Amino acid sequence: MNIKIAAAVALIFTVIVIDRFFFIHRVRDIELHDELNTALSDIRVSITKLEFMLDIFVVAGRFETATVGIIREDVSNLDKRINDIAANPIYVGFLQEHAPIAEDLAAAVSDWQIVEGQIGDIKEGMKEDEAMLIHNASDTKTIILNETIERLSKAVAVEREAVFEQTKSLAWKSLLASRSLFWPRPRHSTGRAAPS
C-alpha cells in the first residue's frame, strides 16, 4: 500500500513539474509576442513622425540646421529600433519558427536601409528640387515600410492569440488531470448479489 501511495505522489509531483515547465514556457511566449508587437508599434509611430518631418522639411521649405538635425536624430533612433529587433537574440527562436514573419522582417530591414541611405543625402541649405527628389523617393519607401511593419504586427498578434489559446487549453487539461489524480471517480456498484 505504501509503495502505491509513494508511486502516486511521485506521479503527481512529476505531472506538476512538467505542467509548470510548459505553462511557464507558454507564458514567456505570450510575453515575447507582446514585447515584439510593442516594438513594432513604436517603429510605426517613429516612421510616421519621420514622414511628417520630411514633409515639413520639403513642403514648408525648412532647410535649416535645426530641422535637418531633428530628421537625422529621428533616422538614428529608427535605425536603432529596427536593428534591435532584427539582431536581438531574444527573437531568434521565434523568427526561426515563423518563416513568413522572418521574411517580412528581412524585407522591412532592406527597405529601411534604402530609406536611410536616401535621407542621408539631406543637408542644410540644399535646393528645393533636390530636397523634393529625396522626399518623393523616401516617401514611397516609407509607405511600403509602414505597410510591411503593419503586416508584421498583425501576424505576430495572430500567433500570440494562438499561443494564448493553447496555454488556456493546457491549463484546463492540467486542472482536469490534477482533479482526477486527487479525486478519482468513485466506483459504482454493479448491483450483483454476493455469492453464497
Salt bridges, closest charged atoms under 4 A:
ASP29 OD2 - HIS25 NE2 3.73
GLU31 OE1 - ARG28 NH1 3.32
ASP34 OD1 - ARG160 NE 2.97
GLU35 OE2 - ARG28 NH1 3.17
ASP42 OD2 - ARG81 NH1 3.77
ASP55 OD1 - HIS135 NE2 2.55
GLU64 OE2 - ARG62 NE 2.68
ASP74 OD1 - LYS49 NZ 3.28
ASP84 OD2 - LYS80 NZ 2.96
ASP104 OD2 - ARG151 NE 3.22
ASP111 OD1 - LYS141 NZ 3.10
GLU150 OE1 - ARG44 NH2 3.88
GLU150 OE2 - LYS154 NZ 3.71
GLU159 OE1 - HIS98 NE2 3.11
GLU165 OE2 - LYS168 NZ 3.60
